């Protein structure tokens, strides 16, 4: 009898394989980073072959460490960095170009061009998304337009597209030898090519972006058996769950009721609010997305506030400025000072996402004086995450009409106690950290487990969730408001730093 459920968690900077028991506790885990490739300013790429190699390595490593075999696993789920686009040859399995990462801004001119005819919200009614560099559709279009010969092959279905979930499923189920080409509704909803109501590829959008439908994966639910693994240590077990990483964290946090929300503190920050079975269109700079679809049940939807750079700013401080040697050292450095010394850091490295959607913004640090030292900069870096989260929470409350009573949190940065207390202070709300903090991988495992009967229903999952620690606000309102006003002023300094290219013909 199988005892465990597993998940592949393919993120922006690393890949993990995790095995969980029925209580949601981690039984085995392995993780490896992959290279971040920056060919030009604003361009961010990954090597898909390296990601596939790391995936195989972490599976083998975790299974070996605990002496597990495929017979111990009921199924495997997959969760992935969303919007990162891979185009590869169906016959050879070779990518035609590096993966274009969700942070990549090379399609900014296309965003501006499409926006001139109908505005930035031109496709929001169907897709829930503004025109932005963030989503996969324009990235596919870039590959088709810029890699010689690819468009012709794509029209015949010989070159195919997927977000990372599709690429890994295809490889795991045989690759060139019968690999299955599918995605789930959460990932499909991040391409800007799927209709939120029908949950199908939209012909009008495909025509507008000039993307052949033959290259797109089949859209499935988030919890069903897609096929069996054919390679490596876990060969023979079913792949039975797929969720984009932020939707996976929502499931892992068991936010199954409308009004429940979670915030993930990772490379970027992503706050999702469950809005139930009808998509809610945003009027305040958020996006509407599919939260999950469990088997044949109707899809559930969410409002999302996407912040591009949070944990990545700490990595930048480590790797580019070398103010710290390990990311975990930022809290100690920030604690060497009592406040930010008047410094505010707006990390618009990839433009600004929610609630501004300004692709031409760039990062700024303001308020510098001779008094400012390393500790103040470290503190400003952490505070930037909390301020950006407040902007998203305010937009979410306006859109939904729901005032959040508390915020459930997950992701690597929630170990930073200074940040969590400041987040509570600046929001004036309790911040709740769960006992089981690996919620992204756990959500994918939950989806897979439901599909194969490892878990009976959502009540089983909710029973696993419990509180580890709660932070409560401890800042005077006057100070909170004064700091937030300065933050908002700092944000305006980042706007439209990049000048738009000369106007092209409307797209």
C-alpha positions in Angstrom: 0.0 0.0 0.0 1.4 3.4 -0.9 2.2 5.6 2.0 3.2 8.9 0.5 2.4 11.6 -2.0 5.0 13.6 -3.9 5.5 16.9 -5.7 7.9 18.5 -8.1 8.2 22.2 -7.3 9.9 23.9 -10.2 10.5 27.5 -9.2 12.2 30.6 -10.5 15.6 29.9 -9.0 15.5 26.2 -8.1 13.8 22.9 -8.4 12.7 20.7 -5.5 11.2 17.3 -5.1 9.3 16.7 -1.9 7.5 13.7 -0.4 4.7 14.1 2.1 2.7 11.9 4.4 -1.0 12.0 4.8 -0.7 14.7 7.5 1.2 16.9 5.1 4.5 16.6 6.8 7.7 16.4 4.8 9.2 12.9 4.6 11.9 13.6 2.0 13.2 16.6 0.1 16.0 17.6 -2.3 16.6 21.0 -4.0 19.0 22.3 -6.6 19.4 25.8 -8.1 19.7 26.5 -11.8 21.4 29.4 -13.7 19.8 32.8 -14.2 20.7 34.1 -17.6 20.6 37.8 -18.4 21.6 38.4 -22.0 20.6 42.1 -22.0 19.1 44.5 -19.5 15.5 43.4 -18.8 16.0 40.0 -20.4 15.8 37.0 -18.1 16.2 33.4 -19.4 16.5 29.8 -18.1 18.0 26.8 -19.9 15.1 24.3 -20.1 17.5 21.4 -20.5 19.2 22.4 -17.2 15.8 22.5 -15.5 14.9 19.1 -16.8 18.3 17.8 -15.6 17.9 19.3 -12.1 14.4 17.8 -11.9 15.7 14.3 -12.5 18.5 14.9 -10.0 16.4 16.1 -7.1 13.9 13.2 -7.6 16.7 10.6 -7.5 18.4 12.4 -4.5 15.3 12.6 -2.4 14.2 9.0 -3.1 17.6 7.7 -2.4 18.0 9.6 0.9 15.0 8.0 2.4 15.4 4.6 0.6 12.0 5.1 -1.2 10.8 3.4 -4.3 8.0 4.2 -6.7 5.8 1.7 -4.9 5.9 4.0 -1.8 4.2 6.8 -3.8 0.5 7.1 -4.7 1.1 9.9 -7.3 3.1 13.0 -8.1 1.9 16.5 -8.5 3.7 19.4 -10.3 3.8 23.1 -9.4 5.8 25.5 -11.4 6.9 29.1 -12.0 4.1 30.5 -14.1 4.3 32.5 -17.3 7.8 31.2 -18.1 7.5 30.1 -21.7 9.3 27.2 -23.3 9.1 26.4 -27.1 10.6 23.0 -28.1 10.7 20.5 -30.9 8.3 17.7 -30.5 10.5 15.2 -32.4 13.8 15.9 -30.8 12.8 17.4 -27.4 15.2 20.2 -28.0 14.2 23.8 -27.0 14.4 26.2 -29.9 15.4 29.0 -27.5 16.0 29.4 -23.8 12.9 29.7 -21.6 11.7 33.3 -21.4 11.1 33.9 -17.7 8.1 35.7 -16.3 10.4 38.6 -15.2 11.6 39.1 -18.8 10.6 42.5 -20.3 11.8 42.2 -23.9 8.2 42.4 -25.2 7.6 45.8 -23.7 7.3 47.4 -27.2 4.7 44.8 -28.2 2.7 45.6 -25.0 2.8 49.3 -25.9 1.8 48.5 -29.5 -1.1 46.3 -28.7 -2.2 48.8 -26.0 -2.6 51.6 -28.5 -5.6 49.9 -30.0 -8.0 49.4 -27.1 -5.8 50.2 -24.1 -3.9 48.1 -21.7 -7.1 46.4 -20.6 -7.9 45.4 -24.2 -8.1 41.7 -23.3 -9.0 41.9 -19.6 -12.7 41.0 -20.2 -11.8 37.6 -21.6 -8.6 36.8 -19.8 -8.7 38.8 -16.6 -5.2 40.1 -17.4 -3.9 43.5 -18.5 -1.4 43.7 -21.4 2.0 43.3 -19.7 5.4 41.8 -20.3 4.5 39.3 -17.5 2.3 36.8 -19.4 3.3 33.9 -21.8 1.4 34.9 -24.9 3.6 37.7 -26.1 6.7 35.6 -25.2 5.5 32.9 -27.5 5.0 35.5 -30.2 8.5 36.8 -29.7 10.0 33.3 -30.2 7.9 32.8 -33.4 8.9 36.2 -34.7 12.6 36.0 -33.8 13.8 32.4 -34.1 14.2 31.5 -37.8 12.0 28.7 -39.1 10.1 28.2 -35.9 6.8 29.6 -37.1 6.5 27.2 -40.0 7.2 24.2 -37.7 4.7 25.5 -35.1 1.9 25.8 -37.6 2.3 22.0 -38.2 2.5 21.2 -34.5 6.2 20.1 -34.8 7.3 22.9 -32.5 5.2 23.1 -29.3 4.8 25.5 -26.4 4.3 25.1 -22.7 4.9 26.8 -19.4 7.3 24.8 -17.3 4.5 22.4 -16.2 3.8 21.3 -19.7 7.5 20.9 -20.5 8.2 18.7 -17.5 5.0 16.5 -18.0 6.0 16.0 -21.6 9.6 14.9 -20.6 8.4 12.7 -17.7 5.9 10.9 -19.8 8.3 9.9 -22.6 9.4 13.1 -24.3 9.9 12.4 -28.0 8.7 8.9 -27.4 5.0 9.7 -26.8 5.3 12.5 -24.3 1.9 13.9 -23.2 1.3 17.6 -24.1 -1.1 19.1 -21.5 -1.4 21.9 -19.1 -3.9 22.8 -16.3 -6.4 25.7 -16.2 -4.3 27.7 -13.7 -1.2 27.7 -16.0 -3.4 28.3 -19.1 -5.0 31.3 -17.5 -1.5 32.9 -17.3 -0.9 32.8 -21.1 -3.4 35.6 -22.0 -4.7 33.1 -24.6 -7.4 31.3 -22.5 -11.0 32.5 -22.0 -11.7 32.6 -18.3 -15.4 31.6 -18.8 -15.0 28.7 -21.3 -11.6 27.5 -20.0 -10.5 27.0 -23.6 -8.0 28.6 -26.0 -9.7 31.7 -27.5 -9.6 31.8 -31.3 -9.8 35.6 -31.5 -6.8 36.0 -29.1 -4.8 33.4 -31.0 -5.5 35.3 -34.3 -4.6 38.7 -32.7 -1.3 37.4 -31.3 -0.7 35.2 -34.5 -0.1 32.1 -32.5 -0.9 28.7 -34.1 -3.3 26.6 -31.9 -1.4 23.5 -33.1 1.5 24.3 -30.8 -0.6 24.7 -27.6 -1.2 22.0 -25.0 -4.5 20.5 -24.1 -6.1 22.3 -21.2 -7.1 19.9 -18.3 -8.2 20.3 -14.7 -5.7 20.8 -11.8 -6.5 17.4 -10.3 -6.7 14.3 -12.6 -4.5 11.6 -13.9 -2.7 13.0 -17.0 -0.4 10.0 -17.5 2.3 7.8 -15.9 6.0 8.7 -15.4 8.1 6.7 -17.8 11.6 7.7 -16.8 13.8 7.6 -13.7 13.3 6.6 -10.1 9.6 7.2 -10.0 8.7 5.5 -13.3 5.2 4.0 -13.2 3.5 6.4 -10.8 0.7 8.7 -12.1 1.2 12.4 -12.6 -2.2 13.5 -11.1 -2.0 17.2 -10.1 -0.8 20.4 -11.7 -1.0 23.9 -10.3 0.8 27.1 -11.0 3.0 27.9 -8.0 0.8 30.6 -6.4 -2.4 28.7 -6.9 -0.6 25.7 -5.4 0.2 27.7 -2.3 -3.5 28.8 -2.1 -4.4 25.1 -2.1 -1.6 24.3 0.3 -2.9 27.0 2.7 -6.4 25.4 2.3 -7.9 28.7 1.3 -11.0 27.0 -0.2 -13.7 29.5 0.9 -14.4 32.8 -0.8 -12.6 35.6 1.2 -9.7 33.5 2.3 -6.3 34.8 1.2 -2.6 33.9 1.3 0.6 35.8 0.4 3.7 34.0 -0.8 7.0 35.6 -0.1 9.4 34.2 -2.7 11.4 35.6 -5.7 8.3 37.9 -6.0 5.3 38.2 -3.8 1.9 36.9 -4.9 -1.3 37.5 -2.9 -4.3 35.5 -3.9 -7.9 35.9 -2.6 -10.4 33.1 -3.3 -13.5 34.7 -4.9 -15.5 31.5 -5.6 -17.0 30.2 -8.8 -17.3 33.4 -10.7 -14.4 35.5 -11.9 -14.3 39.0 -10.4 -12.9 41.6 -12.8 -10.5 44.0 -11.1 -10.9 47.8 -11.1 -7.9 48.5 -9.0 -4.9 47.0 -10.7 -5.2 43.3 -9.8 -5.6 40.4 -12.1 -8.3 37.8 -12.3 -7.1 34.2 -12.5 -8.3 30.6 -12.1 -7.5 29.5 -8.5 -8.0 25.7 -9.2 -10.3 23.2 -10.8 -10.5 19.8 -9.0 -11.5 17.1 -11.4 -15.0 17.6 -12.9 -16.0 20.2 -10.3 -16.5 23.8 -11.5 -13.4 26.0 -11.6 -12.8 28.3 -8.6 -11.4 31.8 -9.2 -9.2 34.3 -7.4 -8.0 37.9 -7.5 -4.3 38.1 -7.5 -1.8 40.9 -6.7 1.5 40.1 -8.4 4.7 41.8 -7.2 7.7 41.1 -9.4 10.6 41.7 -7.0 10.8 40.9 -3.3 13.0 38.0 -2.4 14.9 38.7 -5.6 15.9 42.1 -4.1 17.6 40.3 -1.3 19.4 38.1 -3.8 20.4 41.2 -5.7 21.8 42.7 -2.5 23.8 39.5 -2.0 25.0 38.8 -5.6 25.3 42.3 -7.2 26.2 44.6 -4.3 27.7 41.8 -2.0 26.5 43.5 1.1 25.7 40.1 2.5 27.1 36.7 1.6 23.9 34.7 2.4 20.3 35.8 2.0 19.6 34.8 5.6 22.0 37.4 6.8 19.8 40.4 5.8 17.7 40.2 9.0 20.8 40.6 11.3 22.1 43.4 9.2 18.8 45.2 9.2 18.6 44.8 13.0 21.8 46.8 13.4 19.8 50.0 12.9 16.5 51.2 14.5 14.8 52.3 11.3 15.4 52.9 7.5 17.2 56.2 8.0 14.9 57.8 5.6 15.7 55.4 2.7 13.0 53.8 0.5 13.9 51.2 -2.2 11.4 50.6 -5.1 12.6 47.4 -6.8 11.0 48.0 -10.2 13.7 45.9 -11.9 11.2 44.3 -14.3 8.8 47.3 -14.3 6.0 47.5 -11.7 3.4 44.8 -11.6 0.2 45.2 -9.4 -1.4 47.6 -8.9 0.5 49.8 -11.4 1.4 47.6 -14.4 4.0 50.1 -15.6 6.5 48.2 -17.8 8.7 51.3 -18.2 9.3 51.8 -14.5 12.8 51.0 -13.1 14.3 50.5 -9.7 15.1 53.6 -7.5 16.5 54.2 -4.0 15.6 57.5 -2.6 16.2 59.5 0.6 19.9 58.9 0.7 22.1 61.1 3.0 25.6 60.8 4.4 24.0 59.2 7.5 22.8 56.1 5.6 24.7 52.9 6.0 24.5 49.2 5.1 22.0 48.5 7.8 19.6 51.2 6.5 19.7 49.8 3.0 19.1 46.3 4.3 16.1 47.5 6.2 14.7 49.4 3.2 15.0 46.3 1.1 12.9 44.3 3.6 10.4 47.1 4.0 9.9 47.3 0.3 8.3 43.9 0.4 5.9 44.9 3.1 4.9 48.2 1.4 4.3 46.5 -1.9 2.1 44.0 -0.1 0.1 46.8 1.5 -0.6 48.3 -1.9 -1.9 45.0 -3.1 -4.0 44.3 0.0 -5.7 47.8 -0.4 -6.5 47.1 -4.0 -7.9 43.6 -3.1 -10.2 44.9 -0.4 -11.6 47.6 -2.8 -12.2 45.0 -5.6 -13.7 42.3 -3.5 -15.5 44.4 -0.9 -14.0 42.1 1.7 -11.8 43.4 4.5 -9.1 40.8 5.3 -9.2 39.8 8.9 -5.7 38.2 8.7 -3.2 37.2 6.1 -1.8 33.7 5.8 1.8 33.7 4.7 4.3 31.2 3.2 7.5 31.2 1.2 11.2 31.5 2.0 11.0 35.0 3.5 8.6 34.2 6.3 11.4 33.0 8.4 12.5 36.6 8.7 10.9 37.7 11.9 11.7 41.4 11.4 10.0 41.4 8.1 6.9 39.6 9.4 6.5 42.0 12.3 6.9 45.0 10.0 4.4 43.5 7.6 1.9 43.2 10.4 2.7 46.8 11.5 2.3 48.3 8.0 -0.9 46.4 7.3 -2.4 46.8 10.8 -3.5 43.1 10.5 -2.4 39.8 12.0 0.1 37.8 10.0 -0.3 34.0 10.4 2.4 31.5 9.6 1.3 27.8 9.3 3.1 24.9 10.9 3.6 23.3 7.5 5.3 26.0 5.5 6.1 24.2 2.3 2.7 25.1 1.0 3.5 25.4 -2.7 4.8 21.8 -3.1 2.1 20.7 -0.6 -0.7 22.2 -2.8 0.5 20.2 -5.8 0.7 17.1 -3.7 -2.8 17.7 -2.4 -4.2 18.1 -6.0 -2.5 14.8 -7.0 -3.7 13.0 -3.8 -7.3 14.0 -4.4 -7.2 12.7 -7.9 -6.1 9.2 -6.9 -8.0 8.9 -3.6 -5.0 9.3 -1.3 -7.1 12.1 0.3 -10.8 11.7 0.5 -11.9 15.4 0.2 -11.1 19.0 1.1 -11.9 18.3 4.8 -8.9 16.0 4.9 -6.7 18.8 3.7 -8.2 21.4 6.0 -7.6 19.1 9.0 -3.8 19.3 8.3 -3.6 23.1 8.5 -2.6 24.7 11.9 -0.9 27.9 13.1 2.8 28.1 13.9 3.0 31.8 14.8 1.0 34.9 14.6 2.4 38.5 14.5 0.1 41.4 15.6 0.5 45.0 14.7 2.6 47.1 17.1 3.1 50.5 15.4 1.4 53.8 16.0 -1.0 54.8 13.3 0.6 58.2 12.7 4.0 56.5 12.1 2.4 53.9 9.8 0.7 56.5 7.7 3.8 58.7 7.5 6.0 55.9 6.3 3.4 54.8 3.7 3.1 58.3 2.3 6.9 58.4 1.8 6.7 55.0 0.1 4.1 56.2 -2.3 6.2 59.2 -3.2 9.2 57.0 -3.8 7.1 54.8 -6.2 6.3 57.8 -8.3 10.0 58.4 -8.8 10.3 55.0 -10.6 7.6 55.7 -13.2 8.3 55.7 -16.9 12.1 55.7 -16.6 12.4 53.8 -19.9 11.2 55.9 -22.8 8.9 54.1 -25.2 10.2 53.2 -28.7 8.9 55.3 -31.6 5.3 54.5 -32.3 4.8 51.4 -34.5 1.8 50.6 -36.5 -1.1 49.5 -34.3 -1.0 45.8 -33.6 
